Amino acid sequence: MTSSSKSRSRGSLVRLALPLLVLGACAGCGLAGTAVSAGAGAAAEAQQAQQAKQTEDRVRQELDQAQHAAAQQRADAEDQGK
């Protein structure tokens, strides 16, 4: 092996090992766990927001249907009174 190929393979090894060392250090201090928890919390909040929007849409639709039924009943009552 030539010295340039040795230095190239050593550079590759350092490039691969560095992120692993950083992840290991973060995991040791709890930072990785915090990041995972934050990600899971954000996903749960997004799901709750989606469910709230669906509930709001359903309630709005039911309210519209009730208002339409009440208007129809008033119209029917007026027609019967004439």
LINVEN-V537360 format. One line per field, one symbol per residue. phi: phi as a letter, one per 30 degrees, with the letter a starting at -180 (. if undefined). psi: psi as a letter, one per 20 degrees, with the letter a starting at -180 (. if undefined). Layout:
phi: ???
psi: ???
This chain:
phi: .ddddddddddddddddeddddddddddcidddddddddddddddddddddddddddddddddddddddddddddddddddd
psi: qrhhhghghhhggghhhghgggggghhhiihghgggggghghgghgghhghgggggggggghgggggggghgggggghhhi.
